[in-house]
């Protein structure tokens, strides 16, 4: 086995999905950093109480075929994984597989989180497999466009199947070892699809905030952000949403009337957005502040919906009436900027494209190029604002969002609808034919629009969905906190109940087979 001792705890990458602009990615990175701190504190407490899970984590590599569907091509790449045996009841304990998404995996993925808590309870072997072409699971020339043809969710699922066989041989596993898969966001979709395509390998799957439906024009993302900003249960209001609409309309009007210099000064841009593409970049990044707030609400990073709406509606703070909404948005941008390490707001569209064309390996850690390729070839997920219900700028259109496909990868915009349709035909969209897959979603998470949020069990069997009305993206995947909402605590209990029942069902089925 190609194991080597894991060294220390490094950056977490748990909550990944297609991000519209730079600021949303940066907010996501802050969420990861904060979760890392909490994970370290959690592990420190466990170490002091006699638990030493870090010592039982090992890192390994498996050599996977670059193209599982070609009999002629025998090229391989090294795929990274982690194993944690600290809680495993060897030899018959279950196996909990954490599936990597569009970014690196880390030791954290087998050391902390709700799936790890459940693994300790049930004596499970913990595994985490990195997605091909992300993190360290990539060849030196893997990011060149001609080589990205081997990057797809279909290939990733076969990677999981081969990994299943590899681990089973390495640990002498048998039918007694029940496999359960876990994932969030894109990897949540992979968890569901793995169960759907390889039901003989994984007995049950938890799919958190999983966008199982590909969507070219994902206008519903911005629309849901707007609804969340108006949701009083999480600190929003109709007044807040109206203020956001007015603010973006005012910024757009200022740009259209030739006041780009003043806008650049107000929002501390690195340069004046005279070019239309840079203006669109600016509008997208301003929207990102609110989109990131909603997607990661109450994670303790930047602001919450309640705090943003306080700024957008607080009458005790005087602003000029004519420019009130505009100035409140300026203040939000200032708060974001005060917590960032950037000297100014980078709105260069040229730099964005240049970064996406970077094929050097260091960019593999950032993952924008690879994930953008997958949006062009499989998923879409373009967060547009052409719909009248969008609270941001109508300058962000499907045309402008998809121009990156031909520019960076030579993929025609006209081919995108067909590619998206194939993905939904292959997996079933948000009405997949899956059994023992638990879809978990939050009520204010924009990605719920592409997931399964209704119980589709027609025979009256176990519920396949958990809907947490007042939580955001992948909130259920973290270990419980004292500050968690009651609805989130209850949802984790329901997830635990499903996983426990699956393990009991698997054991019962084995007993019945032996009795025959």
ROTOR-117624 format. One record per residue (C-alpha): chain; residue number from 1; x, z, y. Coordinates in steps of 0.25 Angstrom, whole numbers. Each point is the difference from the previous one (the first is absolute). Example, Ala and Ser with C-alpha at 12.3 -4.5 7.8 and 13.67 -1.06 7.14 Angstrom:
ROTOR-117624
   loba   drenvo       u       w       v
      A        1      49      31     -18
      A        2       6      -2      14
//
This chain:
ROTOR-117624
   loba   drenvo       u       w       v
      A        1       0       0       0
      A        2       5      -3      14
      A        3      -2      13       6
      A        4       9       7      10
      A        5      -3      14       7
      A        6      -9      -2      13
      A        7       8       5      12
      A        8      -8       8      10
      A        9     -13      -3       7
      A       10      -1     -12       9
      A       11     -11      -7       8
      A       12     -14      -1      -5
      A       13      -7     -13      -1
      A       14     -14       3      -4
      A       15     -10      -6      10
      A       16       2     -15       0
      A       17      -8     -11       4
      A       18       0     -13       9
      A       19       2       5      14
      A       20      -4      -9      12
      A       21      12       4       9
      A       22      12       8       2
      A       23      -6      12       6
      A       24      -9       2     -12
      A       25      12      -1      -9
      A       26       7      10       8
      A       27     -11      10      -1
      A       28       0      -2     -15
      A       29      14       4       0
      A       30      -3      12       7
      A       31     -10       4     -10
      A       32      10      -2     -11
      A       33      10       9       7
      A       34     -10      11       2
      A       35      -4      -1     -14
      A       36      15       1      -4
      A       37       1      13       8
      A       38     -12       6      -7
      A       39       5      -5     -14
      A       40      13       7       3
      A       41      -7      13       4
      A       42      -9      -1     -13
      A       43      12      -2      -9
      A       44       8      11       7
      A       45     -11      10      -3
      A       46      -1      -5     -14
      A       47      15       2      -2
      A       48      -1      14       5
      A       49     -11       3     -10
      A       50       9      -5     -11
      A       51      -4     -14      -1
      A       52      11     -10       0
      A       53      -7     -14      -1
      A       54      12      -7       7
      A       55       9       2     -11
      A       56      -9      -7     -10
      A       57      -1     -13       9
      A       58       8     -12      -5
      A       59       1     -14       6
      A       60       1     -13      -8
      A       61       0     -15      -1
      A       62      -7      -9      -9
      A       63       4     -15       0
      A       64     -13      -8       2
      A       65      -2     -15      -1
      A       66      -2      -7      14
      A       67     -11      -8      -6
      A       68      -8       6     -11
      A       69      -8     -13      -1
      A       70      12     -10      -3
      A       71       6      -1     -14
      A       72      12      -8       6
      A       73       4       9      11
      A       74       7      12      -5
      A       75       5       6      13
      A       76      -1      14       2
      A       77       0      11      11
      A       78       3      15       0
      A       79     -13       8       2
      A       80       1      14       4
      A       81      -8      12      -5
      A       82       0      15       0
      A       83      -3      10     -11
      A       84      -4      15       1
      A       85       0       7     -13
      A       86      -2      14       6
      A       87     -14       2      -4
      A       88      -1      -9     -12
      A       89      -5       6     -13
      A       90       8      -8      -9
      A       91      -2      -7      -9
      A       92     -15      -2       1
      A       93      -3       3      15
      A       94      -7     -11       9
      A       95       8     -10       9
      A       96      -4      -1      15
      A       97       5     -13       6
      A       98       2      -1      15
      A       99       0     -14       4
      A      100       9      -5      11
      A      101      -6      -9      11
      A      102       6      -8      11
      A      103      12       9       3
      A      104      10       8      -7
      A      105      -3      12     -10
      A      106       7      13       2
      A      107       2      13      -8
      A      108     -12       5       8
      A      109      -9      -8      -8
      A      110       2       8     -13
      A      111       3      13       7
      A      112     -12       2       9
      A      113     -14      -4       3
      A      114     -14       2      -7
      A      115       4      -8     -12
      A      116      12       9      -2
      A      117      -9      12       1
      A      118      -8      -5     -11
      A      119      12      -4      -8
      A      120       4      14       0
      A      121     -14       5      -4
      A      122      -1     -10     -12
      A      123      15       0      -4
      A      124       2     -15       3
      A      125      13      -8       1
      A      126       1      -5      14
      A      127       5     -15       3
      A      128       1      -8      12
      A      129       3     -15       0
      A      130       4      -8      12
      A      131      -6     -13       3
      A      132       8     -13      -2
      A      133       7      -5      13
      A      134      -2      13       7
      A      135      10      12       2
      A      136      12      -2     -10
      A      137      -8      -8     -10
      A      138       5     -13       5
      A      139      12     -10      -2
      A      140      10      -3      11
      A      141      -7     -13       3
      A      142     -14       4      -3
      A      143      -6      -1      15
      A      144       3     -15       1
      A      145     -13      -7       1
      A      146       2      -8     -13
      A      147       3      12      -7
      A      148     -13       7       5
      A      149      -8      -8      -9
      A      150       2      11     -11
      A      151      -6      10       9
      A      152     -15       2      -3
      A      153      -9      11      -5
      A      154      -2      -8     -13
      A      155      15       1      -3
      A      156       0      15       4
      A      157     -11       3     -10
      A      158       8      -6     -11
      A      159      12       8       5
      A      160      -9      13      -3
      A      161      -3      -5     -14
      A      162      15      -2      -3
      A      163       3      13       6
      A      164     -10       7      -9
      A      165       6      -6     -12
      A      166      14       4       5
      A      167      -4      14       3
      A      168      -7       1     -13
      A      169      12      -4      -8
      A      170       9       9       8
      A      171      -8      13      -2
      A      172      -6      -3     -14
      A      173     -14       0       6
      A      174     -12      -4      -9
      A      175     -15      -1       1
      A      176       0      15       2
      A      177       6      -2      14
      A      178     -12      -3       9
      A      179       4      -8      13
      A      180      -7       2      13
      A      181       5      -9      12
      A      182      -1       4      15
      A      183       2      -7      13
      A      184      -4      -1      14
      A      185      -3     -12       9
      A      186       6     -13      -6
      A      187       5       9     -11
      A      188     -14       5      -2
      A      189      -5     -14      -2
      A      190      12      -2     -10
      A      191      -4      13      -7
      A      192     -15      -5      -2
      A      193       5     -14      -4
      A      194      10       5     -10
      A      195     -11       7      -7
      A      196      -9     -12       1
      A      197      10     -10      -5
      A      198       7       9     -10
      A      199     -11      10      -5
      A      200       8       3     -13
      A      201      12       5       7
      A      202      -6       9      11
      A      203     -12       9      -4
      A      204      -5       3      14
      A      205       4      -3      15
      A      206      -2       7      13
      A      207       0     -10      12
      A      208       1       6      13
      A      209      -4      -8      13
      A      210       2     -12      -9
      A      211      -3     -14       7
      A      212      -4      -7     -13
      A      213      -7     -11       8
      A      214       9     -10       7
      A      215      -5      -5      13
      A      216       6     -10       9
      A      217      -7       4      13
      A      218       0      15      -1
      A      219      -8       2      13
      A      220      -7      12      -6
      A      221      13       8       2
      A      222      -1       1      15
      A      223     -15       1      -1
      A      224       1      13      -9
      A      225      10       5      10
      A      226     -10      -1      11
      A      227     -11       7      -9
      A      228      10      11      -3
      A      229       3       2      15
      A      230     -15       2       2
      A      231      -1      10     -12
      A      232      -3      13       6
      A      233       3       7     -14
      A      234      15      -3       3
      A      235       0       2      15
      A      236      -4     -14       4
      A      237     -12      -4       9
      A      238      -7     -12       5
      A      239       6       3      14
      A      240      14       0      -6
      A      241      -3     -14      -7
      A      242      -6      -6      13
      A      243      13       5       8
      A      244       9      -7     -10
      A      245      -8     -13       1
      A      246       1       1      15
      A      247      15       3       0
      A      248       4     -12      -9
      A      249      -9      -9       9
      A      250       7       5      12
      A      251      14      -3      -6
      A      252      -4     -13      -4
      A      253      -6      -4      13
      A      254      13       5       7
      A      255       8      -9      -8
      A      256     -10     -12       2
      A      257       1       2      15
      A      258      15      -1       1
      A      259       3      15       1
      A      260       9       0     -12
      A      261      11       7       8
      A      262      -8      11       3
      A      263      -5       2     -14
      A      264      14      -1      -5
      A      265       4      12      10
      A      266     -13       8      -4
      A      267       3      -1     -15
      A      268      15       1       1
      A      269       2     -14      -7
      A      270      14      -4      -3
      A      271      -3     -13       8
      A      272     -11      -7       8
      A      273     -10      -6     -10
      A      274      -1     -14       7
      A      275      -1      -7     -13
      A      276     -14       0      -7
      A      277       6       4     -14
      A      278       7      12       7
      A      279     -13       3       6
      A      280      -7       0     -13
      A      281      11       9      -6
      A      282      -2      10      12
      A      283     -15       0      -3
      A      284       2       2     -15
      A      285      10      12       2
      A      286      -9       7      10
      A      287     -11      -2     -11
      A      288      10       6     -10
      A      289       0      13       7
      A      290     -15       2      -3
      A      291       0      -7     -13
      A      292      11       9      -5
      A      293      -7      13       5
      A      294     -12      -4      -8
      A      295       7      -4     -12
      A      296       8      13      -1
      A      297      -9       9       7
      A      298       3      15      -1
      A      299      13      -3      -7
      A      300       7       8      12
      A      301       7     -12       5
      A      302      -1      -5      15
      A      303     -15       3       3
      A      304     -13       1      -7
      A      305     -13      -7       3
      A      306      -5      13       7
      A      307      12       0       9
      A      308       0     -15       3
      A      309     -15       1       3
      A      310       3      12       9
      A      311       9      -8       8
      A      312      -9     -12       1
      A      313     -12       9       5
      A      314       5      12       7
      A      315      -6       0      14
      A      316       9      12       4
      A      317      11      -9       2
      A      318      -2      -9      12
      A      319       3     -15      -1
      A      320      -4     -11      10
      A      321     -14      -4      -4
      A      322       3     -15       0
      A      323      12       1      -9
      A      324      -4      13      -8
      A      325      -1      -6     -14
      A      326      13      -8       2
      A      327       7      12       5
      A      328      -4       9     -11
      A      329       5     -11     -10
      A      330      13       1       8
      A      331       1      15      -2
      A      332      -2      -2     -15
      A      333      11     -10      -1
      A      334       9      10       8
      A      335      -3      11     -10
      A      336       4      -9     -11
      A      337      13      -5       7
      A      338       4      15       3
      A      339       0       2     -15
      A      340       8     -12      -4
      A      341      14      -3       1
      A      342      -1     -14       6
      A      343       4      -2      14
      A      344     -11      -9       3
      A      345     -12      -7      -7
      A      346       5     -12      -7
      A      347     -10     -11       1
      A      348       9     -12      -3
      A      349      -8     -10     -10
      A      350      13      -7      -2
      A      351       7      12      -5
      A      352     -11       3      -9
      A      353       1     -14      -7
      A      354      15       1       0
      A      355      -1      14      -7
      A      356     -10      -7     -10
      A      357      10     -11      -3
      A      358      12      10      -3
      A      359       3      -2     -15
      A      360      12      10       0
      A      361      -2      12     -10
      A      362       0      11      11
      A      363     -14      -6       4
      A      364      -5       3     -14
      A      365      -1      14       4
      A      366      -9      -4      11
      A      367      -9      -8      -9
      A      368      -7      -8      11
      A      369       5     -14      -5
      A      370      -4       2     -14
      A      371     -14       6       3
      A      372      -3     -11      10
      A      373       3     -10     -11
      A      374     -10       7      -9
      A      375     -10       0      11
      A      376       2     -15       2
      A      377       0      -3     -15
      A      378     -10      10      -6
      A      379      -8       9       9
      A      380      -2      -3      15
      A      381      -3      13       6
      A      382       1      -6      14
      A      383      -5      11      10
      A      384      -7      -9      10
      A      385      -8       3      12
      A      386      -9     -12       2
      A      387     -13       7      -4
      A      388      -8       5      11
      A      389       0      14      -6
      A      390      15       1       1
      A      391       4      11      11
      A      392      13      -7       3
      A      393       5     -13       5
      A      394      -6     -13      -4
      A      395      14      -7       2
      A      396       3       5     -15
      A      397      -6     -12      -8
      A      398       1      -5     -14
      A      399       7     -12       5
      A      400      11       8       7
      A      401       1      10     -11
      A      402       2     -11     -11
      A      403      10      -8       8
      A      404      11       8      -6
      A      405      -2      -6     -14
      A      406       4     -14       3
      A      407      11       4      10
      A      408       7      10      -9
      A      409      -4      -5     -14
      A      410      -4     -14       1
      A      411     -14       4      -5
      A      412     -11      -8       6
      A      413     -11       7       7
      A      414     -10      -9      -7
      A      415       4       5     -13
      A      416      -3      15       3
      A      417     -15       0      -4
      A      418       3      -6     -13
      A      419      11      10      -3
      A      420     -10      12       4
      A      421     -11      -6      -9
      A      422       9      -1     -12
      A      423       4      15       2
      A      424     -14       4       0
      A      425      -4      -8     -12
      A      426      12       5      -8
      A      427      -3      15       3
      A      428     -15       0       3
      A      429       1       4      15
      A      430      -7      13       3
      A      431      -9      -2     -12
      A      432      11       1     -11
      A      433      -4       1     -14
      A      434       8      13      -3
      A      435      -3      12      -8
      A      436       6      14       2
      A      437       5      -4      14
      A      438      -3      11      11
      A      439       0      -6      14
      A      440       2      10      11
      A      441      -3      -3      14
      A      442      -1       7      14
      A      443     -11      -3       9
      A      444       8      -3      12
      A      445      11      -8      -7
      A      446      -1     -15       4
      A      447       5      -4     -14
      A      448     -13       5      -6
      A      449      -6     -13       4
      A      450       8      -7     -11
      A      451      -1      11     -11
      A      452     -11       4      -9
      A      453      -9      11       6
      A      454     -13      -1      -8
      A      455      -2       5     -14
      A      456      -1     -13      -8
      A      457      -2       6     -13
      A      458     -13      -6      -5
      A      459      -1       8     -13
      A      460      -1      14       7
      A      461      14       4      -5
      A      462      10       7       8
      A      463       2      -2      15
      A      464      11     -10       3
      A      465       0       3      15
      A      466       3      12       9
      A      467      -3      -2      15
      A      468       6      10      10
      A      469      -9      -2      12
      A      470      10       6      11
      A      471      14      -3      -5
      A      472       9     -11       2
      A      473      10      -9      -8
      A      474       5       6     -13
      A      475      -2      14       4
      A      476      -4       4     -14
      A      477      14      -3      -5
      A      478       7      11       7
      A      479       1      14      -6
      A      480     -11       9       6
      A      481       2       8      13
      A      482      -7      12       6
      A      483      -4      -9      12
      A      484      -7     -11      -9
      A      485     -15      -3       2
      A      486      -9       6     -10
      A      487      -4     -14      -4
      A      488      14      -4      -3
      A      489       2      13      -8
      A      490     -12      -3      -8
      A      491       4     -15      -2
      A      492      13       5      -6
      A      493      -8       9     -10
      A      494      -8     -12      -4
      A      495      13      -9      -2
      A      496       5      12      -9
      A      497     -13       0      -8
      A      498       1     -15      -3
      A      499      14       1      -4
      A      500      -2      12      -9
      A      501     -12      -7      -6
      A      502       8     -13      -3
      A      503      10       8      -7
      A      504     -10       8      -8
      A      505      -7     -13      -4
      A      506      13      -7      -4
      A      507       3      12      -9
      A      508     -14       0      -6
      A      509       1     -15      -3
      A      510      13       3      -7
      A      511      -7      11      -9
      A      512     -11     -10      -3
      A      513       9     -11      -5
      A      514       8      10      -9
      A      515     -13       4      -6
      A      516      -4     -14      -4
//
